[in-house]
Amino acid sequence: MWKMYPDSQKRYDPWYDEWDICPQLTDEPVVEDYTNDDDGDNNNYGFPLPVPPQPPSQNSLSPPSPATIASSFQADLQRFYGGEDFAGHVFIAEGFEQVAFYRYGAILGVPPASRPPAEYSAFDHSKIQKYFGVLSMDLTERCVPTLSAFLSVALDRSTSSTISAAVFDLDPSCPQYLLKAGQAHPTLHLKLWRLSGVEYYRIRYNDEPDCWFDVIVDSTTAVELLRRQDIHSRASAIGLMVQKGVCFRTLYSPDRRDTFSLQRSPFGDSLGWRPRGFTATRHDYGQYIAQAYEVLHQLRGRAALLHGGIVWRLALEILGSNAAGRAVAGPSDDIFHFGQEFQPQRGGPFYDDSLPPGEVDIICGVYKLPSKSSDPELLSWWPHPNVFDTSGLAFGYWTPWCENWFQRRLERIKKGIAGPLPAKEWRRTLMFWKGVFPLQTAMLRKNAAYLSHVC
């Protein structure tokens, strides 16, 4: 059959490493001579007759050179992945003065006019930027003294009750104390839930329709929602948290007739194995985006939007801003096969969408490489959440500083000057400011203490 076609109708396909017969490539006809001769020796039964021998030509078929194959393969990569235009997401940060009040409870007043205490100058402009993840242009000088005093109180570096009452709305002596009449949210009701050994706060609002799932948050987010008196429904609260990159969960209490059958992820546990010395290109990045999109496009992909941090940011970058609406819809049917269980102290468990660890690895762009030990070496385009969530970018919400870092790295990847990094290198790269984690831990503790009087 192969010899029945002229060379002009044969094409080498480097993607599959094979030759194809493509009559459409030229107008040269295939020799077809259907004869009525009944002689069985001459009857070709409708198949093309062999092409007569042709003189040797400079264009005769020969295996392509390695350089030609490599060039063609790179062209295929560019065609398939190089022009991958994922949806993208434009992050719009809330003004920092609003964040300082709603998220932290900082009262940005005027420091004492004469001889202000040392707390008002304990932290300079640069350190305040690092603690709150705010860009220099967004931090006005007039806010620096009171934010310095607030950090002194939040980090337990001040014993002055006068200063605490002046800068922190959770201090009972503060004129804007959140437990005073008219200060806390009039329609939001919080309830402490202990699930699988962790404390959460269920949020519900008066006069909103019944909802088939519950929303739970940590203590800092619960107190923030108490301050935001313009929010009057769980849907609005979810919209705010998805916009800010805050972690939360949506829980479904299964009916006794529901059946659960755990399944393994069909996507594997990473982007796959690569040889030692592997150097990724921007074409590899395009392939990674395509694989991550397939994971995030699944019903359980909404779990990434609830995760917060780097997983949340990558989900919006790959799926687009409109994907945020999936969070409001509540747990998907995938909870029956991939859901995470939350066990209360009494009663049956709750479930929410969850991504298997291997799918989180795909979203973060993890490759496996052989190593000298039994464990593979891991390289990733983006930091894994267990690294990011303890880094100098773990503010509990997405800040302008986080976005600035994200966009700068994304631009370097697109230019082909940044590639996957090992976990150890990610930890060093994301160190930034070691004071971030202690501040967030202190705020969780202080907010939980306040909520003990509310719930």
N, C-alpha and C positions, 0 to 999 in steps of 0.2 A: 504494500500500500504506500509506504513512504516514498518509493522510487517512482510512483506514478505521478507525483507532483513536481513541478519545476522549482528550482531554488528560490525564485522570487516569491513563492507562496509559502515559504517556511520561515518561521520566526523563533528566535531563542527567547525564552521567558526566564530571566534570572531569579525572579521571586520564587518560582517552583523548581528552578534548575532543570528545565526540560525544553524540548523543541515542540512547537505547535505547527499544525497545518492550517493556514489562514488564506483561503482562496480570495477573500475580499481585499487583500493587500494590493493586488494588481489586477489589471484587466486581462492579463494573459490567460487564455482558456485552458482548462484541463482537457487533455486529449480524450475524447469520447467517440469511439467508432463502433456504433451498434450495428452488427451485421446480421443479415437474415440467413447466413450460411448455417446449415444444420449440422455441419461437421463439428462434433464435440470438441475437437482439438482447437478450433478457431473461435468457439463460442465463449465469450468472457462473461456471460450472464449479467450484463448490465454494468459491470465494473469498468472504470476507466482503463484503457489500454496503457501499457508502459510507455513512458516518454522515450522517444528515440535517443540514443546516446548523443551527448552534446560535447563539443570540444571543451577542453579545460578553460576556465575563466578565472580572472583575478578575483572575481566575486564569488568563487565557489565556496561552499560551506566549509567552515573550519571552527573548531572550538574557540570561543572568544577568550581574549587574554584576561588574566586576573584583574588588571586595571579596569578593563571594560566592564567586567562583572561587578566590581566594587562601585564603579560610577553609576551603573544602572540600578544597583541595589540602593544606593543613597538616594537616587531619584525617586524610587518607589517609597522609601521611608518618608521623603519630603511630601510626596503626593498623599500618602495615607495619614501621616501624623504631623508633619511639619507645619501645616497650615491650620492646625486644630484651633479654632476660635471658640473657646468655651465662653459661657455666658458672661462671666465677670460680675463683680459687685462693687458698687460705690458706697464706701463706708462714710456715714455722716455722723460725726461725734456731737454729743450734747455739749453745750457750753460748760466749761470747767467749774464755774461758780455754782451752777445747778448740780453738777456731779458732787461737788464738795458737800453740799447740803443734803441732797436726797440719798446719796450712797453712804456718806460718812457721818452726817449730822453735824458738820462743822458750821459754826455761826461766824460769818465773816464780818465781824464788827470792827470798831476802831480801837486800837490798843490805848492804854492809859497815856495821857498827854505828857505827864512828867515822870521821868525815871521808870519806864516800863520794866517789869521783872525780866530776869534772864531768859525765861521760857520764850519770850517774844523774839529773841534773836539766836536761839539755840540751833536753828536749821536755816541755812541760807537758800537763796533762789535755786541753785543747782541741785541741792539735796531734796528739796521739796518736789522738784520736777521728777526725780527718780522714784521717790516714794509713791507718787500719784500717777506716774506715767503720762505726764502732760508735757507738751512741747513748750519751748521757751516763750514763743510768741503768744501762747494762750494763758500764761501765768503773769498777771499784772503785779507790779511791785506793791500796790496798796494791800494786796491779799497776803503777802509774804509774812508779816509779823503774826497775824492771827493764825495762819496755817502752821507756823512754827510752834506757837503755843498749843495748837490742837495736837500736833504730833507728840509734843512733850507729855500731854495728858494721855493720849491713846497708847503710847508706848510705856506708860507708867514711869516716866522720868520726871514727873512733877508731883509734889505732894500738896500743892496749893489748891484748896477747895474754891477759892475765889476765881482762879484762872479757869478751872474746870467748868464752873458755872457760867463763865463768860463765853466759852468757845465750843461747848459740847451740849447738844440738846437732850442727851440721855442723863445728864446730871440733874437730880431732883431740884437743885437750887437754880437751875437755868430758867430765865423768864419764858423761854420757848420749850420748856420740858414737854416731852411727847405724851406724857400721861395726863397732862393738864386738860381740863375740859376744852374742847374745841381744837386741840392740837392733833390728836391721833385721828386716824381715818374713821368717819362716822359709820361706814357700811361694811368695812372689811372685818372679817372674823377669822382669827388664826387658831389653830389647834395643834398642839405638840403630838407628833407621831414618832414612835420609835420603831424603825423598820430594819430588820436584819442587823441590829446593833448600832444603828446610826440614827441621830435625831434629825427630823425634818419638821417643817411646819406646813400644814395643809391650809390653803387659802380658799375662802368663800366670801361672796358678796351678797348683801341683802337684795331682794327684789330682782334677782337675775333668774332666768329659766333654769330648771333642773338640768344637770349635765351628767352624762353617763360615765364620766371619768373625773378623777380628782387631780389637783395640781399641788405639788409639794416643792418647797424651796428650802434653802438654808437660812440661818438666823439673820445674816446680813441682808439678804434679799427680802426677807419677811419684814424687817424694820423699814427698809427702803419703800416697800409698798404701803406701809402705814403712813409714811410721809407724803406719798403721792395721792392727794385727795382728788385729783382729776380722773383717776381710774376707778371704774365702778363695775367691772366684770372680769371674769377669768380670761375671756378672749382678749381683752385689752391688756391685761397683765402679761399674757403669753406674748402678745405682739411686742410689748416693751422689752421683755427679756430676750426675745430673738433678735431684736434690733440692736441690743447692747452686747450680745454674746455672753449672757449670763446662763449658768447651768441650772436646770430645773428638770423635774420629771412629771409625767402624766400617767396616772395609775388607773388600771381597770381591775375591778373586782369580778372575777369570772363567775358565770352561772354554773350551777352544779352539773348542767348538761353539757358544758363545754368540754371538749377533749383536747389534750395537748400531746403532741408527738414531736419530740426534739429532732432536728435535722442538722446535717453538716452543711456548711456553706459550699455552694458549687464553685466559688471563685478561688479556692485555695487559700493559702496563708501568707501570701506576699506577691510581689510582682514576678517572682520566680528566681531561679538560680543564675548567677553570672560567674564567669571564670575569675580567678585571682588576677588582680591588676586591671579589672574592668574600669573603663573610663566612659562615663555616660555623656551623651550629646543632647542637644536640644530636641533632636528627633526622638530620643528615648523619653524625654519629658512629655512630648506629645502622645507617645504610646501610653505612658503612665496616666495622663489625664483621661484618655479614652477608657482605660480599665477602671479608674476611680469613678468615672461617670456611670458605668454599668452597675457598680456597687451602690452608689448613692441613689440611682434611679429606682432601686427596689423599694417596696413599701416600707421596709424597716430602715431605709435610708434616712427617714425623718429623725431617727435617733441622733444623727450627727448634728442636727439643728438644735437639739436640746442639750448637747454635750458642752457647749461653750468652748472658749479657747481656740486652739489651732484647728481642731476637727470642725468646729462650727464655721470658722473662717474659710477653710478649704471647701466645705460643702456649699457655701454661698458663692464662692468664686467659680466653682465648677457647674453648679446647677443654675445660678442666677438668683437675683434678689427675690423674684416671685416665689421661689421655693419656700420662703418663710411661712407661707400660708398652710403648708403641710403640718406645721407644728400645732396649729389651732384645731386641726381636724381630730386630734386625739389618737390613741394607740391604734395601730393597723392590725389586720388579720395575721400578720407575721408573728405576733406575740405567741401564737399557739405552736410555733415551730422554732422561733429564735428569741423569744421574750426573756427579759430579766425578771427574776422573782424577787419580791420584797415581802419578807415575812414579818407580820406584826407580832406583838407579844401574845395576843389572843386572836382567835379567828383564823380564817383562811388567808392565803397569800394574795398579793396584788401583782399585776404584771404591767410592764411597759416595753416599748420597742427597744431593742438592743442590737448592737453590731458585734458579731463574733470577733475575737482578737485578730484573726487573719484579715478580716475585712477592714478593720481599723488600720492595719499595716498597709493595705493597698491604698487607702485614702491618703496616708502619709507618704506613700511612695517608697516602700521598703524593698530592697533587694537582698538576697542571700548570697554570700560568697563563701567558698571553702576556707577553712582556717586550720591552724595546727592542732586545735583542740577538737573535741567532739561537737561543740556548739558552733554554728556557722557565724561568720562575721556579718553584721547587718549594716547596710548603708541605706540612707533615706534622703529623699528630696526635701522633706520637711521634718521637723522634730516630732518624735512620738509623744503622745499626751503625757505619758509618765515622766518625760523629761520636761516638757513645756509647763506642766502644772506645778512644778517646783522650781521654776526658773525665775529670772528677774523680770519676766513678762506676765507672771501669774497674778494679775490684779483682781481677779474675780469677775472681770468684765473686759471688753475690748477697748483699749485706750488709743488715743492718737499716736502714742509712742509705739504701741503694738502695730498699728497700721503702717506707720512709717517704716518700721523694720520689715514688715511683710512686703510692701511695695518695692523696697530697695532690693530685697532678695529676688523677688519675681522678675524684676528688670534685669538683674545679673544673669538669671537663668535663661531668659529669652535671648540675651546677647551671647550665650554660650560660654560665659566666664565663671559660672558657679555650677557645682554638681552635687551629687549626694554626699552626705557626711556620715561618719560613724557616730554612735551614741555618745561616746566620750568627747568627741569634738563638738557635738551639739551642746553638751553640758557646759563646756568652756565658752562657747560662742554666746550662749544665752544667759550667762551669769549677770551681766549688766550691773545690778545693784542688789546686794544680798539682804538689804533691809526690807524688800517688798514682802517677802513671805512672813516675817515676824509681824508686820503691820496688819496683814490680812488675818492672821491667826488671832491677834489681839482684838480685832474688830468682831470676829465671830464670837469670841468669848464674852465681850462686853454686850453685844446684842442679845446673846442667849440669856445673860443675867437680867437684862431689861425685860425680855419676853417672859421670864419666869413670873413676873407680876401681872402679865397680860393673859397668858394661856392657862 
